[in-house]
Amino acid sequence: MHELGLCEGILEAVERRAGGRRVTRMRLRVGTLLRVAEPALDQAFSLVADGTVAEGAAIDLVVVPVRATCAACGHATDADEVPVACETCDSGELEVSGGDELVLESIQLQAPI
């Protein structure tokens, strides 16, 4: 369950940005190549966030696909896996980008009482 290790790093970033204020929600952008399972991520974050400013915070997960562009014909496609050949011309000359990111896009803080 690599989600536990990811969540430790995410929590550090959340706590830095929160500055001691209570966090109620966060938005994460995660590349498909990281193979993050949303239920496992929720459970792992719940474990690492216990007793912190992010305890009980909801996670909005945005999964980002791999983008492959064929150098031969220019066809571009989004995929969950790194393709080995262009689906249009069968060329193996693909330029691959994305799919491996892990970005804390935003956090939502509890409104002052």
Residue pairs with C-beta under 8 A, 6 or more apart in sequence:
1 40
1 44
2 35
3 36
3 37
3 40
3 41
3 43
3 44
3 45
4 44
4 47
4 48
6 34
6 36
6 41
6 44
6 102
7 41
7 44
7 45
7 47
7 48
7 49
8 48
9 102
10 26
10 28
10 45
10 102
10 104
11 45
11 48
11 49
11 52
11 54
13 104
14 23
14 26
14 53
14 54
14 57
14 104
14 107
15 52
15 53
15 54
17 104
17 107
18 53
18 54
18 107
18 109
20 53
21 53
21 109
21 110
22 53
22 109
22 110
23 53
23 54
23 57
23 107
23 108
23 109
23 110
24 56
24 57
24 58
24 108
24 109
24 110
25 57
25 58
25 59
25 60
25 107
25 108
26 54
26 57
26 58
26 59
26 60
26 104
26 106
26 107
26 108
27 59
27 60
27 62
27 104
27 105
27 106
27 107
28 59
28 60
28 61
28 62
28 102
28 103
28 104
28 105
29 62
29 64
29 101
29 102
29 103
29 105
30 36
30 61
30 62
30 63
30 64
30 101
30 102
30 103
31 63
31 64
31 65
31 66
31 98
31 99
31 100
31 101
31 102
32 63
32 64
32 65
32 66
32 80
32 81
32 99
33 66
33 82
33 99
33 100
34 100
34 102
36 61
36 63
38 61
41 59
41 61
42 59
45 54
45 57
45 59
46 56
49 55
49 56
49 57
57 107
62 105
64 98
64 99
64 101
65 78
65 79
65 80
65 98
65 99
66 78
66 79
66 80
66 81
66 82
66 83
66 96
66 97
66 98
66 99
67 76
67 77
67 78
67 96
67 97
67 98
67 99
68 76
68 77
68 78
68 79
68 82
68 83
68 86
68 94
68 95
68 96
69 75
69 76
69 94
69 95
69 97
70 76
70 86
70 88
70 89
70 91
70 93
70 94
70 95
71 91
71 93
71 94
71 95
72 86
72 89
72 91
72 93
73 86
73 88
73 89
73 91
75 86
75 87
75 88
75 89
77 83
77 87
82 96
82 99
83 94
83 96
84 92
84 94
85 91
85 92
85 94
86 92
86 93
86 94
